[in-house]
Amino acid sequence: MQIKNVVLILFFSLSLTGLIAQQDKLITNFMYDKMSINPGKTGIDMDNSICATSIYRNQWDKVNGAPNSAVLNIEGNFSRLFKGGLGLAFYHDAIGFSRQNNLLLNYSYPIQIGNVGVLGLGLGIGIINYGIEPNWVPPTSTIDPSLPLGFAATNLDANFGAYFQGKDFYAGLSSTHLSESLLEKSVAGLDQNYQTARHYYLMGGKTFDDVLNGKIDAQVLMRTDLVKLSFDLNARYFYTLNDQVLYGGLSYRNSDAIAVLFGYSPIERFTVGYSYDITINKLSSVSRGSHEILFKYCFNLPEPKMTYSRNPRWL
């Protein structure tokens, strides 16, 4: 194993006692993952339908211990039953020796703003689980008591967000890990803990129609934990041919990567996409880039059955 990879594993894994750092996942296809970081988006711009989105990200390919993320979002507009949208957001992060799982139930309350658009105010409540299973290889057979042991803990997690959907644009402001929960456990007399940090997100996007017989969709996402700031910018071109949609585009993440994105929708309800990040930071000498693949499928809720009544007086 290269010494650079060993250092990276240690860097990713030593997120223990009292550490607060950038903890949330990075997703290049964030435009398909808005609900998990902004519950206000849940069910907005959906007309009596349910959508399921799955994203897998292999970050910094060929770097041992590099992050791997999996996302599953299910959301729906249930206006026929009650006012608002419901969603279930799950994601899994594996970084070095550590594993993190988040599961939240989202609810968004829509407010119609005249003819301009809809404002969704959302709350996500669930759990966060964090664990570490280190496999240390010391230079001697002597056990180093300063090395952290394995542990796992679960605690409350909560998100809040406001999301506005206009005719051809959107904007959102949200925060994750509102409770800043402390996950702690004592193992072999050693207290170990993991402190979640509140993160803040600002997102926006606009669609430009009738561009070269297609349309351009531009997006921006800014994220910070008040320690570090990062942002993504992307633009995709959509072309429709015989009711089938193809898209391609470019994305940029400051101090991290430049990405190419491709996608295909053979039918209106189904989308498959892929992105490849070209690493532009110091890891470029060992990383072969990052891969991401997504699947999204939507189906409409069945129409309510029509009921009829008859009065003998009118027979």
N, C-alpha and C positions, 0 to 999 in steps of 0.2 A: 504494500500500500504506500502511495506517495505521501511524503511528509505533509504536503499541502492539504491532502484529504484528511489526515489525522487532525490537523489543526482545525479544519472546518467542522469535523464531528464534535470536537470539544467546544467550539464556539456555539454550535447549535444546541448542544445538550446541556450546558451549564446554566440553564435558565431556572435556577433554584432560589434558595433562601433570599427573600426580599427583593427579587429582581422584578422591575417593571420595564417593559420594552414593547416595541412594535410586535403585536401578537396576532393580529388578524391575517387571514389569508390574502394573497395577491392573485387576482384572476384577470387575465387579459380580456376574456369575453365577459367583462363585468356587466355589460348591457343586458345579459341574460340572467344575471344574478343580483338584481337590484333589491329584491324582496328580503334577502338574508341580511343586508346591511341597512335597509330602510323599510321597516314594516308598514310605513304609510303607503307604499306602492302596492300592497297586497290587494289583489282583485281589481285595481284601477285599470281602466282601458280594456276590461274584459266584459263581454256581454253574455251573461248567463253561461259561462263556460268554465272548465277546469283545465289547467295546464300543469304538466310535470316537466321539469328541466333537470338534467343530470350533466355535470361537468367534472372531468378528471384532468388534473394538472400534474405533470412530471417536470419539476423545476430543476434547472441546471443539470441536465442529463449527464450521466457518467461521473458525477461528483458524489462520493459516498456520504451518506447522511443528509443529503440535500432534501428540501421540502417536497412532499407529495401530498396533494390535496384532492379531496372528493366532495362534491356538492350534490345535494338532492333537494330541490324545492318543488312543493306542490301548493298551488294557490287556485282560488276560485272566487267567482262573483256569484253570490247567492241571493241576489236581489228579489227573487221570487219567494224566498222564505223569510228573509230579514234584510235590513239595510246594512250593507257592509260587505267586506271581503274577508275570507279566512284563508290561512296558509300554514304550512308546516315547513320549516327550514332546518336542514341538517347539514353539517359539514364536519369533515374529519381531516386533521392535519397530522402528518408524521414528519418530524424534524429530528434527525440524529437519533438519540435514545428516547426522545419524548413523543408522546401521543396526546392529542387534544380532540375532544368531541363536543360539539354544541348541538343542542336540539331545542328549538323554540316554536311555540304556537303563536302565530301572528293574527291580529285583528286590525282592520283599517276601516275607519268611519268616513264615508265620502260626503263632501259638501260641495254642492253645485255653485259655482261663482258665475252667475249670469250666463252669457253665451260664450264666455272666455274659456272655461275649462272646469275641471274638478280638482278639489283639494282633498287629499287623503291624509288623515291623522291616524297614525298607527302605533300599536304597542305590541312588543313581542316578549313573552314570558316563557322561561324554560330552565334548562340546566346546562352547566359546563362541567366537563370531566377532564381532568389532566392527570397524566401518569408518566413515569419515567422508569425504564428498565435498563440501567447501565450495564455494560459488559466491559469492565476495565481490564486492561492488560498491563499490569505494572512491570517495571524493569526487573524487579526481584520478586521472590516469593513472599516477601513481607507485605502484610496488608496495611494500606495507608488509611488511617481512620478519618482523614480529612476529605476523602472522596465520598460524594453523596451516594446513598443507597437507593434502591428502587422504592417508589411509593406511588399511590394513586388516591385521588380525592375528588369529590363531587360537591358542587354548590349551586346556588341560585344564579341565573343569568337573565338580563333584561335589556331590551333595545327599545328605542323610541325614534319616530321619524315623521316628518311632514313631506308630502310629495304632491306636486302640482302637475297635472296633465292637461296641456292645451291642445289645440287642433294639430299643430305640427311641431310642438316643442314640449319639453318637460324640465322640471327643476326639483331638486330634493335636498333636504338638510336632515341629518340624522346623527344618532350617537349609539354606539354599542357598548356592552358591559357597563351599564349604568350603575349597577350595584358594586362594581369594583370588588368582587368577592375574593376572599382569601381562601385558598385551598391548602389545607395543611394536614399533616399526619406525622406521628412519632413512630420511627422505625429503629429498633435496637437502641432505644434511648436517645436517638438523634432526631430533633425536630426539623422537619423539612416542609417547605411551603412554596406556593406559587401564587403570586399576586396578579390578578387581572387588572388591566388598565383601561380606563375609558378611552374610546376612540371616537373621532368625529369625522363625518363625511359630508362633502358637498358635491352634488352631481348635477349634470345638465346635458341637454342634447337638443338638436334641431334637425328636421328633415327638409331637404331642398328638392322639390318635385321638378319634373320635366327638365332633367339635366342629361343631355346626350341620350335621349330616348329611355332614360331610367330615372333614378333618384339617388341622392347622396344623403347618408345618415351620419351626422357628426356627433361625437360624445366627448364629455370630459368628466373625470372623477378625481377629486382631491381627498386625501386621507391624512390624518395626523393623530398622534397620541400626545400632542403638546411637547414631545421630545424630538420627533422627526416628522418631516412633511414629505409626502410623495404624491405624484399625480400621474394620471394617464390621459392621453389625448389620442383619439382615433377617428378615422373617417372611412366609411364603406360605401361602395357603389353597388346598387341593386339593379339588376336587369331581369325583366320578365319576358319569357318566351313560352307561348302555348300554356299559360297558367302555371308554369314552373319558374321558380325564382332562383337566380344565382347571385352571389355577392362576393366581392373581394375588397380588401382594404389594407390600410397600414395603421399601426399603433405605436405610440412612444411612451415609455415610462422613464421619468428622469433618473439619471445615474444608474440605470439598470438594464433596459433592453429596448430594442426596436423590433416590432413584430409584424408579421404578415398574417392576414386573416382570410379564410375562405369559407363559404357556406352554400348549401343547396337545400331548397324546399321543393320536393317533387309534387307535394300537395300543400294546400294552404295550412293544414293543421300540423305539419311535421317539418322540422328543421334539423339538419345535421351540420356541424361546423368544426373547423380545425384552425388552430393558430400555432405559429412557430415563433418563439422569441429568440432573437439574436442577442446574446449577452454582450454588453458594452462596458461593464465595470471590470474590476480587477480579476474577477473569476473567469474572464473570457479565455484565459490561457489553459484552463482545465475543463471548462464547461463546454458541452456541445449544444448549448441552447436549451430552451424549455418547450415542451409540447403540451398542447391542450386540445381536448376533444369534447364536444357537447352534443347532446340530443335534447330536443324539445318536442313534446307532443301535446296537442290540445284536443279536447272533444266537447261538444256542446251538450248542455243538459237537455233532457227530453222535454218537449213541449207539454204543458199541462193538458190533461184530457178535457175536452169540452163537455160541459154538463148541460142538459136540457130539462126543462120542467113543463108539465102539461097540467092544465086546469080543465076539469070536466065541463066547465061553462063554455070553453072555447073549442071543444071537440066537434 
